[in-house]
């Protein structure tokens, strides 16, 4: 695994969190619309649909909690790895990019450097990173 792949794992987990949250919201919208009927007509499927909804939401919440726990662990591990970089400027570039998930342009503006200089600092910083020997992928 490359250094970049290792550092990108936190962002990937954050993306997974958002996807699961979006899925829960879509499920809520789909089922909540069905749950209320103003027609007065009987609906044989409503109890079954709601129990299916509850089961699906419960599974998604469990999955979300697991991904959140993994993302917290990954954040801590990457943060410790970045802390081992001796240069403060290089650490800042890595933190902004991989822990705060900022785009290059935002990093350049924040640090008051050109984008080219940020790319250069990033390349240098990657050479300074040592992936922990005891690292095990959370995915």
MDTraj code that builds the backbone (N, CA, C; nanometers):
import mdtraj as md
import numpy as np

residues = "UNK UNK UNK UNK UNK UNK UNK UNK UNK UNK UNK UNK UNK UNK UNK UNK UNK UNK UNK UNK UNK UNK UNK UNK UNK UNK UNK UNK UNK UNK UNK UNK UNK UNK UNK UNK UNK UNK UNK UNK UNK UNK UNK UNK UNK UNK UNK UNK UNK UNK UNK UNK UNK UNK UNK UNK UNK UNK UNK UNK UNK UNK UNK UNK UNK UNK UNK UNK UNK UNK UNK UNK UNK UNK UNK UNK UNK UNK UNK UNK UNK UNK UNK UNK UNK UNK UNK UNK UNK UNK UNK UNK UNK UNK UNK UNK UNK UNK UNK UNK UNK UNK UNK UNK UNK UNK UNK UNK UNK UNK UNK UNK UNK UNK UNK UNK UNK UNK UNK UNK UNK UNK UNK UNK UNK UNK UNK UNK UNK UNK UNK UNK UNK UNK UNK UNK UNK UNK UNK".split()
xyz = np.array([
    [0.0840, -0.1177, 0.0000],
    [0.0000, 0.0000, 0.0000],
    [0.0886, 0.1241, 0.0000],
    [0.0541, 0.2171, -0.0870],
    [0.1323, 0.3404, -0.0937],
    [0.0955, 0.4326, 0.0220],
    [0.1803, 0.5309, 0.0434],
    [0.1548, 0.6286, 0.1497],
    [0.0248, 0.7029, 0.1240],
    [0.0013, 0.7433, -0.0012],
    [-0.1216, 0.8150, -0.0349],
    [-0.2445, 0.7283, -0.0078],
    [-0.2382, 0.6019, -0.0473],
    [-0.3513, 0.5118, -0.0237],
    [-0.3801, 0.4998, 0.1259],
    [-0.2744, 0.4879, 0.2030],
    [-0.2893, 0.4799, 0.3483],
    [-0.3570, 0.6059, 0.4027],
    [-0.3066, 0.7227, 0.3623],
    [-0.3597, 0.8493, 0.4128],
    [-0.5016, 0.8781, 0.3647],
    [-0.5394, 0.8262, 0.2491],
    [-0.6720, 0.8513, 0.1920],
    [-0.7828, 0.7689, 0.2580],
    [-0.7479, 0.6763, 0.3409],
    [-0.8488, 0.5870, 0.3984],
    [-0.9498, 0.6593, 0.4872],
    [-0.9048, 0.7617, 0.5585],
    [-0.9993, 0.8368, 0.6423],
    [-1.1062, 0.9030, 0.5558],
    [-1.0660, 0.9654, 0.4472],
    [-1.1611, 1.0304, 0.3576],
    [-1.2593, 0.9287, 0.2993],
    [-1.2097, 0.8110, 0.2664],
    [-1.2970, 0.7063, 0.2131],
    [-1.4013, 0.6639, 0.3165],
    [-1.3594, 0.6535, 0.4411],
    [-1.4538, 0.6169, 0.5475],
    [-1.5566, 0.7277, 0.5699],
    [-1.5136, 0.8524, 0.5616],
    [-1.6070, 0.9641, 0.5753],
    [-1.7100, 0.9606, 0.4617],
    [-1.6654, 0.9269, 0.3423],
    [-1.7561, 0.9157, 0.2277],
    [-1.8571, 0.8030, 0.2519],
    [-1.8097, 0.6917, 0.3079],
    [-1.8997, 0.5809, 0.3390],
    [-2.0051, 0.6237, 0.4412],
    [-1.9640, 0.7004, 0.5409],
    [-2.0594, 0.7520, 0.6410],
    [-2.1693, 0.8332, 0.5731],
    [-2.1287, 0.9244, 0.4854],
    [-2.2268, 1.0094, 0.4160],
    [-2.3210, 0.9262, 0.3292],
    [-2.2661, 0.8251, 0.2630],
    [-2.3497, 0.7403, 0.1770],
    [-2.4541, 0.6648, 0.2589],
    [-2.4141, 0.6121, 0.3741],
    [-2.5087, 0.5407, 0.4596],
    [-2.6137, 0.6373, 0.5139],
    [-2.5708, 0.7567, 0.5566],
    [-2.6664, 0.8568, 0.6050],
    [-2.7656, 0.8953, 0.4958],
    [-2.7170, 0.9095, 0.3724],
    [-2.8054, 0.9407, 0.2597],
    [-2.9036, 0.8267, 0.2347],
    [-2.8551, 0.7043, 0.2483],
    [-2.9404, 0.5878, 0.2292],
    [-3.0504, 0.5826, 0.3359],
    [-3.0151, 0.6134, 0.4593],
    [-3.1144, 0.6172, 0.5675],
    [-3.2186, 0.7245, 0.5389],
    [-3.1742, 0.8409, 0.4956],
    [-3.2668, 0.9504, 0.4653],
    [-3.3594, 0.9140, 0.3493],
    [-3.3056, 0.8507, 0.2466],
    [-3.3881, 0.8087, 0.1330],
    [-3.4910, 0.7046, 0.1766],
    [-3.4487, 0.6139, 0.2616],
    [-3.5398, 0.5114, 0.3137],
    [-3.6509, 0.5754, 0.3965],
    [-3.6143, 0.6710, 0.4802],
    [-3.7150, 0.7418, 0.5604],
    [-3.8171, 0.8118, 0.4708],
    [-3.7681, 0.8804, 0.3707],
    [-3.8578, 0.9519, 0.2796],
    [-3.9519, 0.8559, 0.2081],
    [-3.8968, 0.7447, 0.1630],
    [-3.9760, 0.6472, 0.0886],
    [-4.0834, 0.5842, 0.1783],
    [-4.0468, 0.5445, 0.2983],
    [-4.1420, 0.4759, 0.3851],
    [-4.2351, 0.5690, 0.4599],
    [-4.1890, 0.6857, 0.4975],
    [-4.2758, 0.7776, 0.5699],
    [-4.3879, 0.8270, 0.4802],
    [-4.3625, 0.8386, 0.3531],
    [-4.4671, 0.8762, 0.2593],
    [-4.5751, 0.7695, 0.2517],
    [-4.5366, 0.6436, 0.2662],
    [-4.6320, 0.5335, 0.2613],
    [-4.7067, 0.5157, 0.3925],
    [-4.6463, 0.5531, 0.5015],
    [-4.7028, 0.5227, 0.6322],
    [-4.8312, 0.6007, 0.6604],
    [-4.8442, 0.7181, 0.6044],
    [-4.9618, 0.8006, 0.6308],
    [-5.0520, 0.7961, 0.5087],
    [-5.1729, 0.7522, 0.5300],
    [-5.2685, 0.7453, 0.4205],
    [-5.3915, 0.8260, 0.4586],
    [-5.4251, 0.9236, 0.3766],
    [-5.5397, 1.0097, 0.4051],
    [-5.6633, 0.9712, 0.3241],
    [-5.6539, 0.8614, 0.2505],
    [-5.7656, 0.8236, 0.1643],
    [-5.8769, 0.7564, 0.2412],
    [-5.8472, 0.7004, 0.3558],
    [-5.9479, 0.6278, 0.4306],
    [-5.9619, 0.4854, 0.3840],
    [-5.8922, 0.4506, 0.2795],
    [-5.8973, 0.3149, 0.2257],
    [-5.8051, 0.2249, 0.3078],
    [-5.8483, 0.1018, 0.3334],
    [-5.7619, 0.0109, 0.4091],
    [-5.6369, -0.0236, 0.3298],
    [-5.5297, -0.0453, 0.4018],
    [-5.4030, -0.0804, 0.3383],
    [-5.3471, -0.2027, 0.4085],
    [-5.3451, -0.3138, 0.3395],
    [-5.3017, -0.4395, 0.3995],
    [-5.1513, -0.4458, 0.4188],
    [-5.0763, -0.3679, 0.3454],
    [-4.9305, -0.3806, 0.3486],
    [-4.8609, -0.2860, 0.4455],
    [-4.9300, -0.1909, 0.5036],
    [-4.8657, -0.0914, 0.5878],
    [-4.7904, -0.1518, 0.7060],
    [-4.8506, -0.2412, 0.7882],
    [-4.7734, -0.2955, 0.9004],
    [-4.6492, -0.3703, 0.8549],
    [-4.6633, -0.4483, 0.7485],
    [-4.5492, -0.5230, 0.6971],
    [-4.4420, -0.4262, 0.6448],
    [-4.4867, -0.3252, 0.5712],
    [-4.3932, -0.2264, 0.5172],
    [-4.3176, -0.1553, 0.6292],
    [-4.3878, -0.1197, 0.7364],
    [-4.3231, -0.0491, 0.8464],
    [-4.2262, -0.1389, 0.9219],
    [-4.2573, -0.2659, 0.9349],
    [-4.1636, -0.3556, 1.0014],
    [-4.0406, -0.3765, 0.9131],
    [-4.0615, -0.3846, 0.7831],
    [-3.9470, -0.3929, 0.6906],
    [-3.8619, -0.2671, 0.7011],
    [-3.9287, -0.1532, 0.7058],
    [-3.8597, -0.0252, 0.7191],
    [-3.7762, -0.0220, 0.8464],
    [-3.8366, -0.0609, 0.9582],
    [-3.7654, -0.0589, 1.0858],
    [-3.6441, -0.1504, 1.0827],
    [-3.6591, -0.2677, 1.0226],
    [-3.5481, -0.3626, 1.0145],
    [-3.4357, -0.3071, 0.9263],
    [-3.4733, -0.2484, 0.8144],
    [-3.3725, -0.1915, 0.7241],
    [-3.2992, -0.0742, 0.7881],
    [-3.3735, 0.0134, 0.8538],
    [-3.3123, 0.1286, 0.9195],
    [-3.2198, 0.0822, 1.0312],
    [-3.2620, -0.0180, 1.1063],
    [-3.1790, -0.0706, 1.2150],
    [-3.0469, -0.1249, 1.1601],
    [-3.0532, -0.2004, 1.0514],
    [-2.9302, -0.2530, 0.9908],
    [-2.8389, -0.1407, 0.9421],
    [-2.8988, -0.0398, 0.8812],
    [-2.8197, 0.0733, 0.8330],
    [-2.7568, 0.1506, 0.9486],
    [-2.8297, 0.1671, 1.0582],
    [-2.7729, 0.2356, 1.1749],
    [-2.6571, 0.1563, 1.2350],
    [-2.6704, 0.0244, 1.2383],
    [-2.5602, -0.0586, 1.2877],
    [-2.4372, -0.0430, 1.1986],
    [-2.4614, -0.0473, 1.0678],
    [-2.3508, -0.0303, 0.9725],
    [-2.2875, 0.1078, 0.9878],
    [-2.3691, 0.2094, 1.0058],
    [-2.3200, 0.3457, 1.0235],
    [-2.2325, 0.3561, 1.1481],
    [-2.2748, 0.2958, 1.2564],
    [-2.1966, 0.3005, 1.3801],
    [-2.0617, 0.2311, 1.3630],
    [-2.0598, 0.1202, 1.2913],
    [-1.9336, 0.0487, 1.2656],
    [-1.8386, 0.1344, 1.1819],
    [-1.8930, 0.1987, 1.0785],
    [-1.8103, 0.2834, 0.9923],
    [-1.7599, 0.4043, 1.0706],
    [-1.8447, 0.4620, 1.1559],
    [-1.8008, 0.5762, 1.2371],
    [-1.6883, 0.5358, 1.3314],
    [-1.7000, 0.4206, 1.3922],
    [-1.5943, 0.3717, 1.4803],
    [-1.4650, 0.3494, 1.4016],
    [-1.4770, 0.2896, 1.2836],
    [-1.3595, 0.2693, 1.1977],
    [-1.2964, 0.4026, 1.1583],
    [-1.3809, 0.5028, 1.1283],
    [-1.3263, 0.6326, 1.0863],
    [-1.2549, 0.7017, 1.2023],
    [-1.3064, 0.6868, 1.3235],
    [-1.2392, 0.7443, 1.4406],
    [-1.1030, 0.6777, 1.4607],
    [-1.0998, 0.5466, 1.4506],
    [-0.9732, 0.4731, 1.4650],
    [-0.8739, 0.5139, 1.3563],
    [-0.9243, 0.5262, 1.2338],
    [-0.8362, 0.5627, 1.1222],
    [-0.7850, 0.7044, 1.1393],
    [-0.8716, 0.7961, 1.1816],
    [-0.8309, 0.9345, 1.2057],
    [-0.7170, 0.9380, 1.3078],
    [-0.7345, 0.8683, 1.4177],
    [-0.6318, 0.8663, 1.5225],
    [-0.5004, 0.8095, 1.4704],
    [-0.5117, 0.7009, 1.3959],
    [-0.3906, 0.6360, 1.3454],
    [-0.3170, 0.7269, 1.2462],
    [-0.3909, 0.7883, 1.1555],
    [-0.3284, 0.8782, 1.0576],
    [-0.2721, 1.0016, 1.1282],
    [-0.3430, 1.0534, 1.2259],
    [-0.2949, 1.1693, 1.3004],
    [-0.1628, 1.1368, 1.3711],
    [-0.1534, 1.0209, 1.4332],
    [-0.0276, 0.9797, 1.4968],
    [0.0846, 0.9670, 1.3942],
    [0.0513, 0.9137, 1.2785],
    [0.1502, 0.8995, 1.1716],
    [0.1994, 1.0361, 1.1251],
    [0.1061, 1.1299, 1.1069],
    [0.1423, 1.2656, 1.0645],
    [0.2259, 1.3345, 1.1725],
    [0.1947, 1.3089, 1.2986],
    [0.2716, 1.3695, 1.4088],
    [0.4190, 1.3289, 1.4055],
    [0.4493, 1.2160, 1.3446],
    [0.5882, 1.1703, 1.3354],
    [0.6695, 1.2478, 1.2314],
    [0.6025, 1.3230, 1.1446],
    [0.6723, 1.4065, 1.0458],
    [0.7347, 1.5231, 1.1223],
    [0.8629, 1.5442, 1.1016],
    [0.9360, 1.6418, 1.1832],
    [0.9074, 1.7872, 1.1480],
    [0.8753, 1.8170, 1.0250],
    [0.8518, 1.9550, 0.9823],
    [0.7068, 1.9964, 1.0060],
    [0.6883, 2.1082, 1.0749],
    [0.5535, 2.1584, 1.1041],
    [0.4771, 2.1947, 0.9770],
    [0.5446, 2.2524, 0.8798],
    [0.4789, 2.2917, 0.7542],
    [0.4298, 2.1677, 0.6796],
    [0.5121, 2.0654, 0.6761],
    [0.4738, 1.9421, 0.6081],
    [0.3593, 1.8725, 0.6816],
    [0.3634, 1.8746, 0.8138],
    [0.2534, 1.8172, 0.8924],
    [0.1225, 1.8900, 0.8620],
    [0.1307, 2.0221, 0.8518],
    [0.0102, 2.1006, 0.8252],
    [-0.0499, 2.0653, 0.6895],
    [0.0338, 2.0520, 0.5888],
    [-0.0158, 2.0145, 0.4553],
    [-0.0865, 1.8792, 0.4631],
    [-0.0242, 1.7839, 0.5305],
    [-0.0842, 1.6507, 0.5418],
    [-0.2159, 1.6539, 0.6189],
    [-0.2198, 1.7280, 0.7271],
    [-0.3439, 1.7371, 0.8071],
    [-0.4573, 1.8019, 0.7267],
    [-0.4245, 1.9112, 0.6609],
    [-0.5275, 1.9803, 0.5832],
    [-0.5798, 1.8926, 0.4700],
    [-0.4914, 1.8184, 0.4083],
    [-0.5306, 1.7350, 0.2948],
    [-0.6019, 1.6066, 0.3377],
    [-0.5471, 1.5364, 0.4338],
    [-0.5959, 1.4018, 0.4641],
    [-0.6866, 1.3923, 0.5861],
    [-0.6821, 1.4871, 0.6769],
    [-0.7705, 1.4823, 0.7930],
    [-0.8844, 1.5828, 0.7825],
    [-0.8563, 1.6993, 0.7240],
    [-0.9634, 1.7966, 0.7026],
    [-1.0225, 1.7851, 0.5627],
    [-0.9595, 1.7032, 0.4790],
    [-1.0095, 1.6715, 0.3442],
    [-1.0295, 1.7951, 0.2572],
    [-0.9355, 1.8900, 0.2670],
    [-0.9441, 2.0119, 0.1871],
    [-0.8862, 1.9891, 0.0474],
    [-0.9361, 2.0666, -0.0466],
    [-0.8835, 2.0653, -0.1833],
    [-0.7531, 2.1441, -0.1865],
    [-0.6740, 2.1218, -0.2909],
    [-0.5434, 2.1866, -0.3023],
    [-0.5541, 2.3378, -0.2988],
    [-0.6520, 2.3905, -0.3700],
    [-0.6676, 2.5366, -0.3761],
    [-0.6960, 2.5943, -0.2374],
    [-0.7793, 2.5266, -0.1604],
    [-0.8110, 2.5724, -0.0246],
    [-0.6886, 2.5659, 0.0663],
    [-0.6095, 2.4622, 0.0487],
    [-0.4876, 2.4492, 0.1291],
    [-0.3923, 2.5637, 0.0957],
    [-0.3775, 2.5926, -0.0327],
    [-0.2887, 2.7007, -0.0760],
    [-0.3349, 2.8348, -0.0184],
    [-0.4634, 2.8609, -0.0236],
    [-0.5165, 2.9863, 0.0316],
    [-0.4954, 2.9929, 0.1826],
    [-0.5234, 2.8846, 0.2516],
    [-0.5101, 2.8802, 0.3968],
    [-0.3653, 2.9034, 0.4407],
    [-0.2727, 2.8409, 0.3673],
    [-0.1317, 2.8494, 0.4055],
    [-0.0606, 2.9687, 0.3420],
    [-0.1309, 3.0383, 0.2534],
    [-0.0744, 3.1531, 0.1841],
    [0.0458, 3.1144, 0.0973],
    [0.0313, 3.0022, 0.0265],
    [0.1306, 2.9544, -0.0698],
    [0.0628, 2.9384, -0.2045],
    [0.1415, 2.9282, -0.3083],
    [0.0860, 2.8953, -0.4396],
    [0.0497, 2.7467, -0.4389],
    [-0.0385, 2.7092, -0.5295],
    [-0.0741, 2.5672, -0.5385],
    [0.0490, 2.4828, -0.5719],
    [0.1346, 2.5345, -0.6583],
    [0.2556, 2.4609, -0.6955],
    [0.3434, 2.4340, -0.5735],
    [0.3545, 2.5349, -0.4861],
    [0.4351, 2.5180, -0.3647],
    [0.3713, 2.4142, -0.2716],
    [0.2390, 2.4152, -0.2644],
    [0.1688, 2.3162, -0.1820],
    [0.1929, 2.1755, -0.2377],
    [0.1879, 2.1601, -0.3709],
    [0.2168, 2.0287, -0.4314],
    [0.3579, 1.9832, -0.3938],
    [0.4520, 2.0756, -0.4010],
    [0.5910, 2.0426, -0.3681],
    [0.6031, 2.0010, -0.2207],
    [0.5423, 2.0776, -0.1329],
    [0.5444, 2.0436, 0.0101],
    [0.4791, 1.9074, 0.0342],
    [0.3727, 1.8817, -0.0381],
    [0.3023, 1.7537, -0.0245],
    [0.3925, 1.6377, -0.0667],
    [0.4582, 1.6518, -0.1803],
    [0.5506, 1.5456, -0.2265],
    [0.6591, 1.5208, -0.1228],
    [0.7151, 1.6290, -0.0707],
    [0.8194, 1.6163, 0.0317],
    [0.7639, 1.5498, 0.1577],
    [0.6436, 1.5898, 0.1964],
    [0.5820, 1.5351, 0.3169],
    [0.5560, 1.3848, 0.3025],
    [0.5109, 1.3426, 0.1842],
    [0.4856, 1.1998, 0.1619],
    [0.6129, 1.1177, 0.1819],
    [0.7261, 1.1740, 0.1419],
    [0.8539, 1.1038, 0.1613],
    [0.8907, 1.0920, 0.3090],
    [0.8359, 1.1788, 0.3914],
    [0.8666, 1.1787, 0.5347],
    [0.7756, 1.0857, 0.6153],
    [0.6676, 1.0400, 0.5544],
    [0.5694, 0.9572, 0.6247],
    [0.6160, 0.8120, 0.6287],
    [0.6006, 0.7527, 0.7454],
    [0.6278, 0.6100, 0.7621],
    [0.4982, 0.5432, 0.8065],
    [0.4504, 0.4515, 0.7244],
    [0.3293, 0.3774, 0.7596],
    [0.3636, 0.2843, 0.8752],
    [0.2821, 0.2835, 0.9809],
    [0.3128, 0.1989, 1.0958],
    [0.3259, 0.0515, 1.0585],
    [0.4227, -0.0166, 1.1180],
    [0.4430, -0.1583, 1.0895],
    [0.3248, -0.2427, 1.1372],
    [0.2631, -0.1996, 1.2470],
    [0.1508, -0.2745, 1.3013],
    [0.0180, -0.2353, 1.2379],
    [0.0246, -0.1579, 1.1292],
    [-0.0974, -0.1111, 1.0624],
    [-0.1728, -0.2278, 1.0019],
    [-0.3041, -0.2265, 1.0229],
    [-0.3912, -0.3225, 0.9555],
    [-0.5084, -0.2449, 0.8978],
    [-0.5381, -0.2692, 0.7732],
    [-0.6448, -0.1960, 0.7046],
    [-0.7770, -0.2211, 0.7740],
    [-0.8548, -0.1141, 0.7898],
    [-0.9848, -0.1242, 0.8540],
    [-1.0951, -0.1578, 0.7555],
    [-1.0610, -0.1589, 0.6270],
    [-1.1656, -0.1816, 0.5268],
    [-1.1661, -0.3247, 0.4805],
])
top = md.Topology()
chain = top.add_chain()
for i, resn in enumerate(residues, 1):
    res = top.add_residue(resn, chain, resSeq=i)
    for name in ("N", "CA", "C"):
        top.add_atom(name, md.element.get_by_symbol(name[0]), res)
traj = md.Trajectory(xyz[None], top)
